[in-house]
Amino acid sequence: MTRYDIAIIGSGPAGLEAALTAKNRNKSILMFGSKVISNKMQVIHHPITNYLGLKNVTGKEMADIFLDQITDAGIEIHEQKVTTVYAMG
């Protein structure tokens, strides 16, 4: 069984940021979520104007940008459902 430093559950903006930060700190990570990124972002069709660094993008465009960055970092999203979490010590 492979052991990881960090397991991340969820592929919304917070989960993706956590994955990038962990990767940049040379941690081994296992990420669970949807490869579609956040379903909530996919339905935002109006321009988002309050996200630092990205101005006037739709939720779909933002999700695509996030996915490109995650892919470039070599982070894989596993689409298995997490039902229970146990502390490993």
N, C-alpha and C positions, 0 to 999 in steps of 0.2 A: 504494500500500500504506500503510495506517495504521500508524504507529509508536506504541508504548505505553511508558510509563516502567517498568511492572512487569507481568510475566506470572505468574499464580498458578496452579499445577497442584494440584488437589485441593480438594474442597469439604467437608472435615471441619472440626472446630472451629478448628484452626490456620490453615487456608487462609482460612476466613471471617473470622477475626480479622485476618489479614494484609490482606485486601481492605478491611475497614472502616478499618484504620489508614491504609492508602495513600489511600483515598478522603478521609479526614479531613485528610490532608496535601496534598490537591489534586493527587494523582498520577493519571495516566491508567492504567487497569488493564485487563487482559484476563484473565478467570478461566475456567479449564477445570475441569470436574468434573461431578458428577451433580446435577440439580435436585432429586433426592430427598434431597439433602444426604448425610450419611454413612450408608451401608448398615448399618454396625456399630451406629449409634445406633438404628436402626429396630427392632432386635430386643431392645432392653432394655425389658422390661415392668415391672420392679420399680422402685420409687421411687429416684431418684438423690438422695442427701442430702449429697454433698460438693462440689457445684459452687457456687462463690460467687455469690450473687445470685439463684439459682434453687434453691429447696428443695422436695424431694418432688415432682419431676416425672419422668415416664418419658422414655426416650430419644426416643420419637416426639414427645412434647410439647416437649421441648427442641429437637429439630430444627425443629419448626414455629415456635417462638419465634425461632430463629436465622434461618430463612428470611424471616420477617416483617421482621426488622431489616435484612437484606440488601436485600430488596425496597424498603423505605422509603428506604434509602440510594441507591437507583438502580443497584445493582450487578447486572449480568447474568451468569449462569453459562452458558457455552457447553459443550455436551455433545459436543464433538469429542475424539477420542482423541489424546493427545500421545505420539509415539513417539521423538522426537529433539529435543534442545535445543542450539542453537548460540549462542555468545557473539557479540554484535553490536558489541562495543567500547564 
